[in-house]
Amino acid sequence: MNGIEYGIVAILASLLGIVLAGYFTKYISKQDCGTSLMKKIAGQVQVGAKTYLHTEYKYIAIFVAIVAILLAGMDVADGHAPYTALAFLVGAILSATAGYLGMITATNSSAPTTQAARKSLDKSLRIAFRGGAVMGMSVVSLGLLGLSSVLLLTDYMVGLEDSLTFIAGFGFGASSIALFARVGGGIYTKAADVGADLAGKVEAGIAEDDPRNPAVIADNVGDNVGDVAGMGADLYESYTNSIIAALTLGWMAYEGSDMTPLLESPVDGMGAEIFAIPLLIAAAGIIASMVAIFFVRTREDASQEALLNALRRGTYGAAVIVAVFSFIIVYLLAPDNLGIWGAVIAGLVAGSLIGYFTEYYTSDRYKPTKTLAQSTETGPATFIIQGIASGMESTLFPVIIVCAAILTSFYLAGLYGVAISAVGMLSTLGVTLSTDAYGPVADNAGGLAEMSGLDPKVRDRTDALDSLGNTTAATGKGFAIGSAALTALTLTAAYATRVDIAIGDFSILEPPVLVGIFLGAMVPFIFCAITMKAVGKSAFEIVKEVRRQFKEIPGLIEGEADADYQRVINLSTASALREMVIPGILAIVVPVAVGLLLGPAALGGFLMASVGTGFVLAIMMANAGGAWDNAKKYIEQGHHGGKGSDAHKAAVVGDTVGDPFKDTSGPSLNILIKLMSIVALVFASVIAKYGLI
């Protein structure tokens, strides 16, 4: 066996994951959806989500078709460009499919979650979590299934070396969908959220999720298109690209390449098992996630700590199972290279620690967010200043953790070990993403309880789940950012080996490399500026529409008439899709332009700088936004004057600023740094051949 043939095992594990996702989908479809009013409101959210995705996918389909044609006609894979185009199409289609299935199930889960909350907190948690688990299992199962299938097919048709050359096209397809899904979904969700808050809570003085607000359904739709479909596409990309990077670097070590001294490592001279290990670890992760999902349950009237522990049992349980499985895999296939197992553990530990410190800086259970809430007593300005400072401070530990993981895994197994640590970190994605995707389900359930006029105790239960969802969402973003940094780093290393950048050729004193570093450091900031302005422009349009409906629909503000929810949904959709085009072009065109105009080494400097600034900026924005949000909710629990107080009004303003930080620009940076790295890898031969310098 040449190692790639172990993809059969990966395919079998993927099929089991798909079966479990199908079981959860059927389980949710059999649950009681509550009253006719609950069904009506939930149906509006479902229709709105489908409207957005169908429209977005039409735009994306055009882009995918154009890029596939270009790839098929360009020599980007040493004479096998059509295979690169095929891999690109498969990666894009499966990414879109995973996002669609996960989001539809999530929107279908809100009404059963709300109905279950009328009787049982535990059942409500299990329904919401299983709704999120469809997203988690769909992402890992379809990702590994597609990647393994393409590897096996192309290995059979053209051989191992060529198969590993153009498999980067699969990652390019996944990255393309991720960028548009994350940026478009992020703009949609935050434009609707900010518009609903400004026109509803701030101007009209009505409560959050009040059915009189025309933007409230669009806001609930946005929770799903941004935090389910968008996050799923983001992590699908990280998951598949980490495996691609490990396979690519494994090939360089396997053939004993001397292109760069950095490849000299303890794994040099290994046999075909070097390709089997990442595939088998990913397969073990799917099995571990399937088992760990059933660990998530709680008792009635559980505290926030008990609810959080219920989710931790799932994520930590999966990590332990993967650690055991990966040891067995490495011991059986490479007993003389147990450092590879150490790299897996480094990734697992790094992912868990990043999640912990993200929680520390964003949860209202800890000092940073409590101190942030206290700052509202002197107004919104101090609240915003304190939040930005807290976000900046929160970058310290994640950066140290990622650096430690890089050094540990490198000294244990070279650059291949760094790639394996990323595979290890993402191996438990099935359950980790489930805890993240569960959040929008709980959030929508709370809104549904409010709009349906259910007993306050129902809203109390859904609020407990929603508050937990905010924490898991923040933790999920930290996990996504950390994995993005490791994945982008290993993709950059794979690019360097492809274009034959030797250490002596890569000096920061070389003017082209220095220019590349400055350009790479700049791009994440320009990208964030574009996406934040997009949220502002889109939110302004929504505010105007909400004001118009309050003014022109007789009886709406008095609760005697229905709002035109669909008009706001259509407005949000059109605005988000219009504004996502420029960021998408920027991420794809700029790295190719840098490589062609300044040369391969300059592009290497560009990529490293963009990973560094993008990683830190993403952590800062995500954590600042999460802390602002949870500080507001902490005040709403009765602290510092509670709802309606001056402190609460200041918190609403700060939270509005934080919305695009944590749900649009910050998370989109994950995809930016990974997409630019995979684009460089796909076009490596073109850049090496035609680069001007």
Secondary structure, 3 states (H helix, E strand, C coil): CCCHHHHHHHHHHHHHHHHHHHHHHHHHHCCCCCCHHHHHHHHHHHHHHHHHHHHHHHHHHHHHHHHHHHHHHCCCCCCCHHHHHHHHHHHHHHHHHHHHHHHHHHHHHHHHHHHHHCCCHHHHHHHHHHHHHHHHHHHHHHHHHHHHHHHHHHHHHHCHHHHHHHCHHHHHHHHHHHHHHHHHHHHHHHHHHHHHHHHHHHHHCCCCCCCCCCCHHHHHHHHHHHHHHHHHHHHHHHHHHHHHHHHHHHHHHHCCCCCCHHHCCCCCCCCCHHHHHHHHHHHHHHHHHHHHHCCCCCCCCCCHHHHHHHHHHHHHHHHHHHHHHHHHHHHHHCCCCCHHHHHHHHHHHHHHHHHHHHHHHHCCCCHHHHHHHHHHHHCHHHHHHHHHHHHHHCCHHHHHHHHHHHHHHHHHHHHHHHHHHHHHHHCCHHHHHHHHHHHHHHHHHHHHHHHCCCCHHHHHHHHHHHHHHHHHHHHHHHHHHHHHHHHHHHHHHHHHHHCCCCHHHCCCCCHHHHHHHHHHHHHHHHHHHHHHHHHHHHHHHHHHHHHHHHHHCCCCCCCCCCCCHHHHHHHHHHHHHHHCHHHHHHHHHHHHHHHHHHCHHHHHHHHHHHHHHHHHHHHHHHHHHHHHHHHHHHHHCCHHHCCCCHHHHHHHHHHHHHHHHHHHHHHHHHHHHHHHHHHHHHCHHHHHHHCCC
